[in-house]
Amino acid sequence: MIRKFLFSLFFLVFAFYVGKAQETEAVVIDEVVAQVNDGVITLSRVKREMKQLADQLVREGKTPEQAQTEVQNKQGEIIASLINDELFLQKAKELGLDSEIEAQINQRFLQIMKEQNIKSLETLREEMRKVGIDPDELRQFWRRQLSRDYVLQREVDAKIYWGTTSKEIKDYYEKNKAKFTRPETVTLSEIFLSFAGRNEQEVKEKANKLVAQLRAGADFVKLALENSDRPDVQVTKGKLQTYKMSEIDENFAKYIRATKVGGVTDPIILDEGILILRVDDRQEASKESFFDEDEVRRAIMAERAPEERKKFMMNMRKEAYIKIAESYRPLVAPILFADERKTS
């Protein structure tokens, strides 16, 4: 069952990830496609990214020929994306975010280990390799992803959030009161039953029995402590938090909407296990506006961030030394510097 979980990770968390190329594949003679400050984008790296995307398209139902044609047409976009990724990796290092990013990556691996009851990192790595996931490449994928997120959150989003003046906040609220009505919210608790190392049918039968017991009046906290496979259940006692219904995935929302306060949902089957939710509280939406400084700041940030992020990335490219090989420049430059051309 561990393998099933890791296989779902393959698709849900790392959509374009595939394992290393087979040893029988032709070896690509490397060349520098682009230099980015002190870093380089090599042809082998580009080919690897293209293969990953092609494999993903085949899994989605396209023929190998269709996938190859589509990927070939996106070569310039792929190289431009790699250049931007390299800039974010370098910026994260410059800002001293490396240790925080590495800690977050390590936490992700540890969380998988806890949820799947895996005792050592080496065992987890072995299980990943068995389903075609290279843990080192997964780590690098997460590093690229987190570097972009951390840099943009710190250098753009946070500056908008904290840089907005009191007058701007009040003026924005007065002009946009309709945005600040109270949304429908729900407070939830959970019991999670993992498939890891177990017969799935037996887990499903157990979930059905628990739901029947709870609907007959059994103590939710007691059953959560005795049955939930969450590693922190002894602390949380199954308690989650309050969520806006509009932000809950529809796969869960449809169960929650059908459940009254104090009731429990039918078993919700996930790739990694089964979830039983209790609706602890529900607050209906209100048309009456209310002022919450944090909510207003967030609304302003959401509105301004897309354009400010573009400006930040343009400045980052402007300040960097980027040299694209002549044979790739006509393919890459129009995509990489598209925003710059719009503002010129």
Summary of the structure (lengths in Angstrom):
residues: 344
radius of gyration: 24.3
end to end distance: 55.1
largest distance: 72.6
contacts: 965
relative contact order: 0.13
helix: 61%
strand: 13%
